[in-house]
C-alpha cells in the first residue's frame, strides 16, 4: 500500500506512506489511515536527518557567537557521529536515552570491550614515533643508544574509557531538545521526543574555595611575582569577578574617587579570535571598592601611566587595566591568566584554580553575614539570589546559624 503524502520541504523529494499486508480488508484500513493522516497533516513532513535539523537550527538560533561555537563543538564531536544520519522522524526518547547512557560510560562511545587506540591527531600519522636527539650541527641519525641519548618516544596510547561529565551530557540534551523543538515549530515532526526523554541527572554544585590561610599565601605569592599580577589576583579575590569580566576592564570602568567599579562587558577567545560581548547575564553592575583596593588600583594606574610614558603615550578611558601589550590597547589573554595562576598555585602546593577565587569571595561574604541579595549582586548572579543560594547553600546555612546566635545572645532566659 503506497499513499502520496506531499513534497518534502527540505529535500524537495516526493513523500510516500507505505505499508504491506496480504489481507484485503486490512489493506483498506491501512489506506484509510494513511489518507486520514495526510488530510490531518499528522504524517512526518520530511525525511531530513537529525544532522540537517541541527544545521538548520544553528542557522536560525539567536545566541552569542561564542555560545554558538560551543554548540557546534558538541554537535561535531558528539551528536553528529552518533545520530547525524538518523532520520528525524526516527529519533525517539529511547534513542536519546541510549545515547546518554553511552556517554556516561565513555565520552567517545567506544564499543565496550573492543581494544582501540586514542589517536593524538586526526591527520595521517605514525602511531609510534621516535624523536631522536641530534648533536648541534650534525645532520642525519647516526647509530646511537636512544636511552642514553634521551630520545623521546611519542605514541598513541591505548584507549581508556572516560565518562562524559553530567553537565556536558545535559548540554547535549539541551541542544537536541532545542533543535527538535524547532522541528516541531516548522512542522517537520509532530512531537519533541526530548521532552519525554529522561534528562541526565544534575549534580549539586560543590564549590571548593581556598581557605583563608591559602588565600593569604596566594595573594602574597602574586605580589612577589610582580605588582601588576598581584593587583590582578587581589582584584579577583575582593570582587569575585568572572575571568572574562576581569580582562575586559578598561580605566573608564574604574571610579577611584567614588570607590566604584562598573562591570559592563566580558572578553572571550573562541575559534582563534577574540570577542568582546555582554556579561553573562547581559546586565551591567556597579560594585563598591574598599579603601585598600582603591589604593591598590591607584598605584596600578600610576604604573600603567609610567609604562605608556616610555613610548610617548597617555592613559585614556579605553586603556585596559590588564594587558600583555606595551600600549595596553588590548585585553590580557584569558587562557594565559588561568595558566599563570595554576602554575603559581602548583608551586605553592595548593590545589586551586582561578574560578575558585570567585568562590572564595562569595563564601567569605556569606559567612561574614552579608545578605544573599547583596552577594548575588556583586557576583552578577541572576534570579534575585536563587543561583547564589543553590551554589552556596552550605555557606548560607552557616551564615544563618550566625544570625540565630546573634538574636539568641540578645535575649534573656527566665
C-alpha positions, 0 to 999 in steps of 0.5 A: 500500500503506497499513499502520496503524502506531499513534497518534502520541504527540505529535500524537495523529494516526493513523500510516500506512506507505505505499508504491506499486508496480504489481507484485503480488508486490512489493506483498506484500513491501512489506506484509510489511515494513511489518507486520514493522516495526510488530510490531518497533516499528522504524517512526518513532513520530511525525511531530513536527518537529525544532522540537517535539523541541527544545521538548520537550527544553528542557522536560525538560533539567536545566541552569542557567537561564542555560545554558538561555537560551543554548540557546534563543538558538541554537535561535531564531536558528539551528536553528529557521529552518533545520530547525524544520519538518523532520520528525524522522524526516527529519533525517539526518547529511547534513542536519546536515552541510549545515547546518554547512557553511552556517554556516561560510560565513555565520552567517545562511545567506544564499543565496550570491550573492543581494544582501540587506540586514542589517536593524538591527531586526526591527520595521517600519522605514525602511531609510534614515533621516535624523536631522536636527539641530534648533536648541534650541527650534525645532520642525519641519525647516526647509530646511537643508544636512544636511552642514553641519548634521551630520545623521546618516544611519542605514541598513541596510547591505548584507549581508556574509557572516560565518562562524559561529565553530567553537565556536558551530557545535559548540554547535549540534551539541551541542544537536541531538545532545542533543535527538535523543538524547532522541528516541531515549530516548522512542522517537520515532526509532530512531537519533541521526543526530548521532552519525554526523554529522561534528562541526565541527572544534575549534580549539586554544585560543590564549590571548593574555595581556598581557605583563608590561610591559602588565600593569604599565601596566594595573594602574597605569592602574586605580589612577589611575582610582580605588582601588576599580577598581584593587583590582578589576583587581589582584584579577583579575590575582593570582587569575585569577578568572572575571568572574562569580566576581569580582562575586559576592564578598561580605566573608564570602568574604574571610579577611584574617587567614588570607590566604584567599579562598573562591570559592563562587558566580558572578553572571550577567545573562541575559534582563534579570535577574540570577542568582546560581548555582554556579561553573562547575564547581559546586565551591567553592575556597579560594585563598591571598592574598599579603601585598600583596593582603591589604593591598590588600583591607584598605584596600578594606574600610576604604573600603567601611566609610567609604562605608556610614558616610555613610548610617548603615550597617555592613559585614556578611558579605553586603556585596559587595566590588564594587558600583555601589550606595551600600549595596553590597547588590548585585553590580557589573554584569558587562557594565559591568566588561568595558566599563570595562576595554576602554575603559581598555585602548583608551586605553592602546593595548593590545589586551586584554580582561578574560578575558585577565587570567585568562590572564595569571595562569595563564601567569605561574604556569606559567612561574614553575614552579608545578605544573599541579595547583596552577594548575588549582586556583586557576583552578577548572579541572576534570579534575585539570589536563587543561583547564589543560594543553590551554589552556596547553600552550605555557606548560607546555612552557616551564615544563618546559624550566625544570625540565630546566635546573634538574636539568641545572645540578645535575649534573656532566659527566665 
